[in-house]
Amino acid sequence: MVEELWCHAVRFLDMYRTGDHSGHIGQLYQFEDQTGILETHRQCLAQPYEDSQVDMKIMYYELIRMMTNYERENCKDPELYDSTKSVGKIEGYQELTNKLQRFLNQRFILDIEELNKKHAGDNIAIYGDQNINQKIDDLEKSFNILAANNKILSESCASLESKNEILEGEIETLKEKILEPQDNKEGTPMATDLVLTS
């Protein structure tokens, strides 16, 4: 319950920090808080904030103080809670925290770069798919043109074959007509021969 309130408070503060001051402080209190912390905070500080008697820094200081008090009061083992709070006082703790933060930041940067590369790969794949689709469309158009040309050529070929058969038949008929008079009149002189002999 308190963890959700922490997240909500951080989100609102981040919105405020990034320059979006148009959000009214009422947005901070719109969160459904089961702990009652926000309602108490609103009753104590909302009006002074509106009247510019306190600034956002004080608002958050008090909210953080109220949430940590709530956590301490509702912790099953208050001594354990206090001992975890005193870890920050150990020598070198801040340096360790800073190193951990730098490590996490570097890891986030690498993860973001990897996601960007993957996203760029997705874009390339999408472009490749579009390019392949365009090539397929072009091939289909070329195929349709070739099929139409093939049909025309087939029809022309069939027509030529038909004409060729007719011509071959006519040639055979002419050969027969030419050879037939020679077969019947082998012994008889031809008219041309007669003309020459007379």
Backbone bond lengths (Angstrom), bond angles and torsions (degrees), N, CA, C in turn:
res aa  C-N    CA-C-N  psi(-1)  N-CA   C-N-CA  omega(-1)  CA-C   N-CA-C  phi
1 M - - - 1.457 - - 1.531 110.45 -
2 V 1.336 116.72 -48.59 1.461 120.13 -179.45 1.526 109.74 -70.10
3 E 1.355 115.76 -34.00 1.466 119.09 179.84 1.526 110.34 -60.87
4 E 1.330 116.97 -39.88 1.462 120.59 178.37 1.525 110.71 -65.54
5 L 1.319 116.49 -37.08 1.463 120.80 177.45 1.522 110.28 -66.34
6 W 1.333 117.01 -40.26 1.475 120.86 176.43 1.533 109.07 -58.21
7 C 1.322 116.53 -48.06 1.477 120.78 -178.84 1.518 111.03 -60.48
8 H 1.326 116.21 -44.59 1.463 120.01 179.69 1.528 110.25 -62.38
9 A 1.314 117.03 -44.08 1.471 120.99 -178.69 1.534 110.41 -64.11
10 V 1.324 116.80 -41.22 1.470 120.13 179.71 1.526 110.10 -66.19
11 R 1.349 117.49 -41.51 1.465 120.10 178.66 1.532 110.93 -61.26
12 F 1.335 116.23 -43.96 1.464 119.76 -179.61 1.530 110.03 -65.39
13 L 1.322 116.89 -41.56 1.464 120.69 179.61 1.531 110.09 -65.20
14 D 1.319 117.12 -39.70 1.461 120.06 179.39 1.524 110.38 -64.42
15 M 1.326 116.71 -40.46 1.459 120.53 176.72 1.533 109.77 -61.92
16 Y 1.302 116.54 -42.63 1.460 121.33 179.72 1.535 110.59 -67.66
17 R 1.352 115.67 -40.39 1.464 121.62 -177.79 1.528 111.55 -65.79
18 T 1.323 117.69 -35.90 1.459 120.76 -177.45 1.518 112.68 -79.38
19 G 1.311 117.08 5.73 1.455 119.90 171.59 1.502 115.00 103.13
20 D 1.322 118.65 2.14 1.459 120.32 178.89 1.521 108.51 -87.59
21 H 1.330 115.10 80.82 1.468 120.14 -179.08 1.521 111.37 -87.88
22 S 1.341 115.08 2.13 1.460 117.86 -179.52 1.525 110.66 -72.31
23 G 1.344 114.90 -23.73 1.460 118.35 179.43 1.520 109.90 -66.63
24 H 1.284 115.82 124.56 1.457 121.37 -179.93 1.528 108.82 -73.72
25 I 1.298 116.75 150.13 1.473 121.82 -179.37 1.524 110.60 -58.03
26 G 1.313 115.97 -21.06 1.463 120.51 178.35 1.525 112.32 -59.82
27 Q 1.341 116.67 -27.34 1.460 120.06 178.25 1.528 111.64 -63.85
28 L 1.316 116.33 -31.61 1.465 119.82 177.02 1.524 110.05 -62.64
29 Y 1.317 116.49 -35.95 1.466 120.75 -174.71 1.529 113.50 -90.78
30 Q 1.329 118.30 1.12 1.464 120.37 -179.88 1.530 112.39 -79.06
31 F 1.301 117.12 -9.83 1.456 121.74 179.60 1.528 109.94 -70.46
32 E 1.348 116.67 136.83 1.467 119.87 178.76 1.524 108.77 -80.23
33 D 1.309 114.89 99.63 1.462 122.28 -175.43 1.521 109.92 -100.21
34 Q 1.341 115.62 118.25 1.463 120.70 -179.66 1.538 112.01 -79.91
35 T 1.313 116.70 -15.81 1.475 119.74 -175.69 1.522 112.74 -82.93
36 G 1.309 118.45 -23.25 1.464 121.77 -177.34 1.523 112.30 88.01
37 I 1.323 117.46 -0.82 1.471 121.24 -177.45 1.527 110.33 -63.97
38 L 1.329 117.00 -47.55 1.466 119.66 -176.84 1.523 112.00 -63.63
39 E 1.313 116.37 -38.54 1.468 118.95 179.52 1.534 110.66 -63.94
40 T 1.328 115.96 -43.31 1.478 119.86 177.90 1.525 110.00 -63.77
41 H 1.315 115.70 -42.87 1.470 121.16 179.52 1.527 110.05 -61.64
42 R 1.335 116.30 -44.62 1.465 120.71 -179.74 1.535 110.91 -61.39
43 Q 1.334 116.29 -44.66 1.459 120.20 -178.75 1.526 111.33 -63.00
44 C 1.319 116.33 -37.22 1.473 119.85 -176.57 1.533 113.45 -82.98
45 L 1.349 117.97 -36.99 1.466 118.47 -167.16 1.537 116.08 -122.59
46 A 1.312 119.32 -12.98 1.463 119.30 -176.16 1.530 111.66 -62.33
47 Q 1.299 116.90 -47.81 1.468 119.67 -178.61 1.532 111.79 -67.49
48 P 1.344 119.32 -45.16 1.473 118.17 176.36 1.537 112.04 -58.59
49 Y 1.338 117.96 -34.27 1.465 120.55 177.73 1.530 110.04 -67.10
50 E 1.324 115.95 -43.82 1.468 119.79 178.81 1.526 111.09 -61.88
51 D 1.319 116.29 -34.04 1.468 120.98 -179.24 1.530 112.01 -86.31
52 S 1.343 116.05 6.04 1.473 123.27 179.88 1.527 112.70 62.02
53 Q 1.319 117.16 28.49 1.457 120.76 176.32 1.528 110.75 -83.96
54 V 1.356 116.17 -26.56 1.465 121.29 176.02 1.528 107.66 -130.98
55 D 1.355 116.03 154.45 1.464 119.25 178.84 1.534 109.97 -106.34
56 M 1.303 115.93 -178.56 1.462 121.04 -176.43 1.531 111.27 -63.81
57 K 1.304 117.00 -32.56 1.464 120.14 179.82 1.532 110.32 -61.33
58 I 1.300 116.91 -45.59 1.471 121.27 178.66 1.524 110.21 -66.39
59 M 1.346 116.38 -39.52 1.468 120.36 179.20 1.531 109.89 -57.58
60 Y 1.329 116.08 -45.63 1.463 119.59 -177.86 1.520 112.08 -75.22
61 Y 1.289 116.81 -34.87 1.463 119.05 176.59 1.525 109.77 -58.03
62 E 1.313 116.22 -47.05 1.465 120.46 -179.24 1.533 111.56 -68.11
63 L 1.333 117.65 -38.42 1.467 120.64 178.78 1.525 110.17 -63.85
64 I 1.321 116.91 -44.00 1.473 120.63 179.24 1.524 110.03 -64.02
65 R 1.307 116.09 -43.59 1.465 119.69 178.83 1.527 110.80 -60.51
66 M 1.334 117.18 -42.02 1.466 120.77 -179.48 1.533 111.11 -66.86
67 M 1.344 117.26 -39.49 1.468 119.76 -179.91 1.533 111.56 -69.52
68 T 1.332 117.31 -40.70 1.472 118.60 179.18 1.521 110.71 -67.57
69 N 1.338 117.67 -37.29 1.464 120.12 175.75 1.523 110.81 -62.24
70 Y 1.327 116.28 -42.42 1.469 120.49 178.48 1.529 110.21 -61.32
71 E 1.332 116.45 -45.27 1.467 119.67 179.33 1.529 110.83 -61.19
72 R 1.323 116.74 -42.97 1.471 120.52 -179.36 1.528 110.57 -63.66
73 E 1.338 116.47 -44.43 1.458 120.43 -178.61 1.521 112.39 -66.76
74 N 1.334 117.86 -31.43 1.457 121.16 -177.22 1.526 113.54 -100.32
75 C 1.314 116.19 9.54 1.463 120.10 177.92 1.533 108.46 -79.06
76 K 1.323 116.25 140.05 1.466 119.80 -178.34 1.531 111.46 -68.79
77 D 1.325 115.61 -31.39 1.464 119.70 -179.46 1.534 108.52 -128.85
78 P 1.343 117.51 92.21 1.475 120.68 -176.97 1.527 113.02 -58.63
79 E 1.342 117.47 -32.74 1.472 119.33 179.41 1.522 110.58 -65.63
80 L 1.335 116.21 -41.37 1.464 120.45 178.18 1.521 109.54 -63.97
81 Y 1.329 117.00 -40.35 1.460 121.05 178.92 1.526 110.11 -61.41
82 D 1.336 116.60 -45.82 1.467 120.76 -179.97 1.528 111.38 -65.94
83 S 1.349 116.94 -36.06 1.465 118.77 -179.35 1.531 110.45 -69.45
84 T 1.329 117.68 -35.20 1.465 118.43 176.59 1.522 110.89 -70.50
85 K 1.311 117.40 -28.29 1.454 120.54 177.05 1.522 111.40 -72.77
86 S 1.323 117.05 -28.91 1.462 119.99 -178.58 1.530 112.34 -80.90
87 V 1.340 118.14 -6.96 1.465 120.94 178.30 1.521 109.79 -59.39
88 G 1.308 117.47 -34.12 1.456 121.78 -179.40 1.511 112.80 -63.59
89 K 1.308 116.97 -16.87 1.464 120.37 -178.94 1.520 112.08 -89.52
90 I 1.329 118.13 -4.90 1.466 121.71 179.47 1.524 108.36 -69.85
91 E 1.322 115.92 141.06 1.460 120.68 179.96 1.537 109.39 -63.48
92 G 1.310 116.94 130.72 1.456 121.91 179.59 1.521 113.84 88.78
93 Y 1.329 115.94 -4.80 1.455 118.75 -178.38 1.528 111.15 -62.57
94 Q 1.327 116.20 -42.71 1.468 119.51 -179.37 1.526 110.77 -63.72
95 E 1.349 116.26 -39.85 1.463 119.64 178.36 1.535 110.44 -64.16
96 L 1.331 116.12 -41.64 1.457 120.54 177.85 1.537 110.88 -63.02
97 T 1.303 115.83 -42.19 1.465 120.44 178.56 1.524 110.83 -63.44
98 N 1.331 115.93 -42.59 1.465 119.56 179.05 1.533 111.27 -63.42
99 K 1.338 116.99 -41.05 1.465 120.32 178.95 1.529 110.35 -65.17
100 L 1.320 115.14 -42.38 1.461 119.31 177.96 1.527 110.51 -60.80
101 Q 1.325 116.01 -42.49 1.469 120.24 179.27 1.525 110.91 -63.77
102 R 1.344 117.03 -42.49 1.468 119.94 178.22 1.530 110.52 -63.41
103 F 1.348 116.12 -41.52 1.461 120.05 178.33 1.525 110.57 -60.85
104 L 1.329 116.28 -46.63 1.461 120.17 179.55 1.528 111.43 -63.28
105 N 1.329 116.41 -41.17 1.462 119.55 178.37 1.530 110.71 -61.62
106 Q 1.357 116.13 -44.43 1.466 119.95 179.00 1.518 110.44 -62.05
107 R 1.321 115.97 -41.19 1.468 120.24 179.39 1.529 111.10 -63.80
108 F 1.340 116.25 -41.26 1.460 120.05 177.28 1.529 110.92 -63.20
109 I 1.323 116.14 -40.94 1.471 119.91 179.27 1.523 110.15 -61.97
110 L 1.339 116.89 -45.01 1.470 120.32 178.95 1.527 110.99 -63.40
111 D 1.324 116.34 -41.93 1.470 119.53 178.24 1.525 111.50 -62.68
112 I 1.326 116.13 -40.59 1.464 120.44 179.25 1.525 110.33 -65.74
113 E 1.354 116.60 -41.74 1.464 119.72 177.98 1.528 110.51 -62.33
114 E 1.328 115.95 -41.85 1.466 119.72 179.35 1.533 110.88 -63.41
115 L 1.328 116.02 -42.37 1.466 119.65 177.23 1.529 111.16 -63.82
116 N 1.341 116.90 -39.19 1.465 119.84 177.80 1.521 110.81 -63.62
117 K 1.345 116.94 -41.72 1.465 120.41 177.94 1.524 110.15 -62.97
118 K 1.322 115.80 -43.72 1.464 119.47 179.43 1.515 110.08 -63.01
119 H 1.333 115.52 -41.68 1.468 120.25 179.06 1.524 109.65 -64.00
120 A 1.331 117.45 -41.53 1.468 120.53 177.22 1.525 109.71 -63.44
121 G 1.336 116.99 -39.40 1.466 120.79 176.82 1.512 111.12 -62.71
122 D 1.331 116.33 -38.83 1.469 120.13 176.75 1.523 110.35 -62.75
123 N 1.359 115.71 -40.83 1.461 119.35 178.53 1.518 110.92 -63.57
124 I 1.355 116.11 -41.46 1.467 120.21 178.07 1.518 109.45 -63.02
125 A 1.332 116.29 -43.53 1.469 120.03 179.67 1.524 110.30 -62.14
126 I 1.324 116.75 -41.45 1.463 120.53 179.01 1.521 109.27 -64.85
127 Y 1.353 116.70 -44.52 1.463 119.98 178.11 1.521 109.65 -62.71
128 G 1.354 116.14 -41.81 1.468 120.61 178.18 1.514 110.87 -61.08
129 D 1.329 116.71 -42.41 1.468 120.38 177.92 1.523 110.86 -62.44
130 Q 1.336 115.58 -42.59 1.462 118.90 178.83 1.526 109.92 -64.76
131 N 1.345 116.44 -40.58 1.458 121.27 179.26 1.531 110.30 -63.93
132 I 1.321 116.80 -42.84 1.462 121.37 178.12 1.524 110.15 -63.67
133 N 1.332 116.17 -42.94 1.469 119.85 178.48 1.526 110.68 -61.18
134 Q 1.340 116.86 -40.12 1.463 120.51 178.63 1.530 109.99 -64.61
135 K 1.334 116.60 -42.25 1.462 120.34 178.61 1.529 111.05 -64.05
136 I 1.307 116.76 -40.18 1.465 120.41 178.09 1.524 109.84 -63.04
137 D 1.339 116.83 -43.53 1.467 120.31 177.87 1.525 110.95 -60.56
138 D 1.350 116.06 -43.46 1.463 120.28 178.95 1.524 110.81 -63.03
139 L 1.332 116.36 -42.23 1.466 119.96 178.73 1.526 111.43 -64.22
140 E 1.321 117.06 -39.80 1.468 120.18 177.84 1.521 110.89 -62.93
141 K 1.338 117.22 -41.64 1.469 120.41 177.76 1.528 110.25 -63.02
142 S 1.348 115.98 -45.09 1.468 120.08 178.88 1.522 110.45 -61.88
143 F 1.315 116.75 -41.07 1.460 120.56 179.08 1.526 110.87 -62.51
144 N 1.326 116.77 -43.20 1.467 120.60 179.50 1.530 110.99 -63.01
145 I 1.336 116.45 -39.98 1.465 120.33 177.97 1.523 109.71 -65.08
146 L 1.345 116.74 -45.59 1.465 120.52 178.79 1.529 111.18 -62.75
147 A 1.307 117.79 -39.44 1.463 121.12 178.91 1.526 110.15 -63.66
148 A 1.331 117.60 -42.02 1.464 121.19 178.48 1.528 110.12 -64.25
149 N 1.347 116.36 -44.93 1.468 120.35 178.08 1.523 110.80 -62.25
150 N 1.323 117.19 -40.61 1.461 121.85 179.17 1.530 110.58 -62.22
151 K 1.325 115.95 -40.62 1.474 120.11 179.09 1.523 110.40 -63.40
152 I 1.330 116.68 -44.66 1.468 121.32 179.17 1.528 109.88 -62.00
153 L 1.346 116.36 -45.06 1.467 120.30 179.49 1.524 111.22 -64.12
154 S 1.324 117.27 -39.48 1.465 120.50 178.55 1.529 110.55 -63.03
155 E 1.320 116.22 -43.33 1.466 120.17 178.32 1.525 110.71 -64.01
156 S 1.339 116.51 -42.09 1.469 120.79 178.46 1.524 110.04 -63.87
157 C 1.315 116.87 -42.62 1.460 122.07 179.95 1.534 109.89 -62.43
158 A 1.329 116.77 -45.24 1.469 120.50 179.45 1.522 110.06 -62.82
159 S 1.320 117.50 -40.80 1.457 121.81 178.84 1.526 110.33 -63.95
160 L 1.344 116.41 -44.13 1.468 120.40 178.68 1.522 111.27 -64.39
161 E 1.316 116.91 -40.28 1.468 119.81 178.21 1.530 110.12 -62.60
162 S 1.320 116.59 -41.44 1.468 121.04 178.69 1.526 110.30 -62.70
163 K 1.332 116.92 -46.66 1.465 121.22 178.65 1.523 110.36 -63.84
164 N 1.334 116.21 -39.14 1.465 120.82 178.72 1.521 110.67 -62.19
165 E 1.327 117.59 -42.11 1.467 121.04 178.18 1.529 110.61 -63.29
166 I 1.332 116.03 -42.22 1.468 119.84 178.35 1.526 110.16 -61.89
167 L 1.342 115.58 -46.02 1.463 119.91 179.64 1.527 111.44 -63.21
168 E 1.331 116.62 -41.84 1.466 119.59 177.56 1.538 110.49 -60.50
169 G 1.327 115.35 -40.44 1.472 119.86 177.50 1.524 110.99 -63.10
170 E 1.301 116.61 -43.56 1.454 120.74 179.27 1.518 111.10 -64.62
171 I 1.343 116.19 -39.94 1.467 120.52 178.50 1.527 109.50 -62.74
172 E 1.308 116.33 -44.16 1.470 119.95 179.07 1.525 110.50 -61.78
173 T 1.334 116.42 -41.43 1.465 120.67 179.29 1.530 110.04 -62.99
174 L 1.306 116.42 -43.90 1.454 120.19 179.42 1.527 111.11 -64.61
175 K 1.336 116.77 -40.89 1.464 120.39 177.73 1.528 110.23 -59.74
176 E 1.325 113.87 -43.94 1.471 118.36 -179.80 1.525 111.24 -63.30
177 K 1.317 116.51 -41.12 1.465 120.13 -179.93 1.516 110.79 -65.86
178 I 1.310 116.46 -37.60 1.462 120.54 -179.08 1.526 109.69 -71.92
179 L 1.309 117.30 -43.51 1.459 121.10 -177.10 1.518 111.89 -76.94
180 E 1.309 119.47 -28.46 1.464 123.75 -177.38 1.529 111.53 -62.47
181 P 1.307 121.75 -48.10 1.444 119.95 179.48 1.523 110.90 -63.99
182 Q 1.320 117.25 -31.93 1.459 118.36 -179.74 1.514 110.13 -70.71
183 D 1.328 118.58 -36.69 1.467 121.41 179.99 1.524 110.65 -67.79
184 N 1.340 117.80 -41.79 1.463 121.88 -177.39 1.528 111.48 -73.47
185 K 1.271 117.17 -28.62 1.458 119.92 -172.83 1.503 111.15 -117.18
186 E 1.281 118.15 37.15 1.452 119.34 -179.13 1.517 110.70 -65.34
187 G 1.244 118.06 -39.00 1.461 120.92 -178.66 1.521 112.11 -83.85
188 T 1.286 118.78 -22.89 1.460 121.84 -178.36 1.506 109.71 -89.56
189 P 1.287 116.21 138.98 1.456 117.58 178.38 1.508 110.14 -70.26
190 M 1.271 115.53 149.00 1.454 122.08 -178.86 1.519 109.77 -81.91
191 A 1.266 115.42 159.32 1.461 120.04 -178.77 1.505 110.49 -59.32
192 T 1.262 117.74 -35.56 1.460 120.15 179.22 1.512 109.70 -69.63
193 D 1.339 116.12 -35.25 1.465 118.94 177.90 1.509 110.21 -67.97
194 L 1.307 116.31 -38.03 1.456 120.32 -178.93 1.510 111.52 -65.78
195 V 1.273 114.94 -38.69 1.446 119.55 -179.19 1.523 108.16 -65.21
196 L 1.279 116.95 -38.52 1.453 119.48 -177.92 1.516 111.27 -71.65
197 T 1.306 117.60 -34.96 1.454 120.46 -177.49 1.525 111.58 -78.03
198 S 1.225 122.88 -24.91 1.449 122.37 -174.94 1.471 113.56 -80.81
